[in-house]
Amino acid sequence: MLGVQGASQDNPGENARQLA
């Protein structure tokens, strides 16, 4: 992934997966 910014904007679920 490029980063939390892109992930959070594109898919909120993806952001949570990265944190986990």
KEPA-905582 format. One line per 10 residues: number of its first residue (from 0); their letters; for each residue x, y, z of N, C-alpha, C. Coordinates in pm, 1 decimal, always signed. Layout:
// residues N
NUM> A> X/Y/Z/X/Y/Z/X/Y/Z; ...
// end
This chain:
// residues 20
0> MLGVQGASQD> +84.9/-120.9/+0.0/+0.0/+0.0/+0.0/+87.9/+125.2/+0.0; +37.2/+229.6/-62.2/+113.8/+354.3/-66.6/+121.6/+416.0/+71.9; +9.2/+412.5/+143.3/+10.6/+472.9/+276.8/-128.8/+476.8/+336.4; -137.0/+516.8/+460.3/-267.0/+520.5/+528.8/-359.4/+623.3/+464.6; -303.1/+735.5/+415.7/-386.2/+840.8/+356.0/-466.6/+784.9/+239.2; -398.7/+723.7/+143.4/-467.0/+670.8/+26.4/-562.8/+558.3/+64.5; -519.1/+472.1/+154.5/-603.0/+359.8/+193.7/-729.1/+407.7/+263.6; -713.8/+505.8/+351.6/-829.3/+553.7/+427.3/-930.3/+621.6/+335.6; -881.1/+695.9/+236.4/-972.6/+767.0/+147.4/-1041.1/+669.8/+51.3; -964.5/+574.4/-1.7/-1021.9/+479.1/-97.1/-1111.9/+378.2/-26.0
10> NPGENARQLA> -1058.2/+317.8/+79.7/-1135.0/+215.4/+151.6/-1108.5/+224.4/+301.8; -1204.3/+275.8/+377.5/-1189.0/+285.0/+523.5/-1154.6/+149.0/+584.8; -1209.8/+43.0/+528.3/-1182.2/-91.6/+578.6/-1035.9/-127.8/+562.0; -976.1/-88.0/+451.6/-835.2/-117.0/+426.1/-748.3/-50.0/+531.8; -784.9/+69.8/+570.3/-708.9/+142.1/+671.2/-707.8/+63.8/+801.5; -821.2/+11.9/+840.3/-830.8/-65.4/+964.0/-746.0/-191.7/+954.7; -743.2/-252.8/+835.2/-666.0/-376.2/+816.8/-517.0/-347.9/+832.6; -472.4/-232.3/+786.8/-330.5/-198.7/+798.8/-294.4/-179.9/+945.9; -382.7/-115.5/+1021.2/-355.9/-92.2/+1162.3/-350.0/-225.2/+1237.1; -429.3/-321.9/+1193.5/-437.5/-451.1/+1261.9/-322.1/-542.8/+1226.8
// end
